[in-house]
Amino acid sequence: MHLGLDTGGTGTKFVLVDADGETVGTGEIPTNPDDPVDSFGYLPNMLNQWQGDREPLVPRVVGLACAGIVDPENLTLGRSPNLPGWEGRDLGAVLRRVFPASGIVLVNDVNAALYGEYRQGAGQGCRDLVMLALGTGVGGGVLVDGKLLTGGHHGAAELGHMVLDPQGPVCRCGNRGCLEAWAGSVALRHRARQAAQGEDDGAADLRRRAQDRGCDLDPRDLAEAAAAGNELASSIYAEAGTRLGQAVGNLLNVLDPDKVIIGGGVAQAGELLLEPCCREARRIVLAEGARETPIVPAELGVHAAAVGACWLAREAEAGG
Amino acid sequence: MHLGLDTGGTGTKFVLVDADGETVGTGEIPTNPDDPVDSFGYLPNMLNQWQGDREPLVPRVVGLACAGIVDPENLTLGRSPNLPGWEGRDLGAVLRRVFPASGIVLVNDVNAALYGEYRQGAGQGCRDLVMLALGTGVGGGVLVDGKLLTGGHHGAAELGHMVLDPQGPVCRCGNRGCLEAWAGSVALRHRARQAAQGEDDGAADLRRRAQDRGCDLDPRDLAEAAAAGNELASSIYAEAGTRLGQAVGNLLNVLDPDKVIIGGGVAQAGELLLEPCCREARRIVLAEGARETPIVPAELGVHAAAVGACWLAREAEAGG
């Protein structure tokens, strides 16, 4: 039995897999972003509900995926905007208190999602992959010869903070022109709000939609407006998609992977985002053979990172 | 005995190493950029000059480094602006005609230079390295866990063609805003020519220097002018260095290597280029631990690629 956990700012998704690799259960529990101890305490009881009268569940290895910069050796979390109270905490000790007999693996959440896609999603059959996850921010993952690239200082695959234009919009990290400042959902909301202040019909339509929603438009609302023919909304996605394509094209020139996987909520806009992305990426790629590298949507959905963390837990056990 | 060759547009450098890894000889022969057969024909005779009366030299493996996109399996060269007549040619067959009893290894020239630096230069002791070679164009190399990253379509490590601003200057590849369009020597010459048309003292100084030289100023002239206090010349290097820093910062965010090595003729400007590069790169890096990653000049000079090709030849033999 192995357990994969994926902790974000609001909840922890989990996937439980038996010895044959079959998924026994999936679910979500609330997370306390200020205190990891608080977040996992009642997980064993909850898992045991599946067991009925049988022996309590003891996962052999628990894989925990977290947003932020992860130190997999010391099982600690560095900079993590979504989990401020978890920064610097010994997550190995926290999990060992809950699962004293289990091994522990810690991994960055987008790395885990990429590993999930590699093992049972859009990346199956490839050994070299790049993933961009367009959520609130933009996270990344890089797989080289079947191994996640974590870097000499746990700083690799921070793909959302490649600077695509030093004069570009301000990013949440404080720099200007990061990919995230165009293609994360915070950036899209901001652009939608700006665009709605315009004078043309498209802007009026966006204002009407925001009024109906009673709040700012999110990327999904914007995609709906675009699908209904609002060209202003389409142009915001075209800009985000083109910048995403610049990043993907650069990554093809650096890494030349077998496939690029685009995941996260913003990617649910589909072709609205992917079409300009592919066009721009292909324009930038130098090596002819790399020009047709597939750029595809993620397949595993919201449980990708928990699935990947579970795979990494299984393989950590197999590897020693 | 192993032979490392590095073929550029004008000449082929060679390094000959004996069974103990000692360098027996280095040198350069002319290259015919339109015909590889023509280029290697008299190499064996030349090598045998070192031998005097002894047996003719038969390298066990010949490592050939070439500028351009290399297919190491088929021993062919793809797109190669400096060696147009070599594109698509079976370089394995060409070399086998000259060295019928030797194994052949083909590698991109900057990859080979990086491998040389890794084995006996600035990258010794590191397993994860990035190299940028600022020559006529800008080439790149990426080493992950002691292996050169070549990519699924021989398109990896084309670091000079990362797009740093889609509105930037036109690059030789046809795109806009590639690193090469700021930090290659063609780009610096162009900027020097533009700058010399100005009205201030700095421009007048550049015009005077170009007149004395009887031709356009090259990066070395520009560095001399900067060293003599010409602020316009310094500002051109500052711009190139800052863009180089943007590229390096992005690469630190993608790969987080142990060290970044800057080589090539343009890099001989030293701190004039490296100081703004380091400043910009460190501003961009997200992971705190990666912020102090050393960004250092290459150490092996013009023979780096031939040395690296020789090491790869030796290791190809050892590996099978």
Interface residues (C-beta under 8 A of the other chain):
Chain A: I69 G78 R79 D128 G140 V142 V144 L149 T150 G151 G152 H153 H154 G155 A156 A157 E158 L159 H161 M162 V163 L164 D165 P166 Q167 C173 N175 Q246 G249 N250 L251 L252 N253 V254 L255 D256 P257 D258 R283 I284 V285 L286 A287 E288 G289 A290 T293
Chain B: I69 G78 R79 D128 G140 V142 V144 L149 T150 G151 G152 H153 H154 G155 A156 A157 E158 L159 H161 M162 V163 L164 D165 P166 Q167 C173 N175 Q246 G249 N250 L251 L252 N253 V254 L255 D256 P257 D258 R283 I284 V285 L286 A287 E288 G289 A290 T293
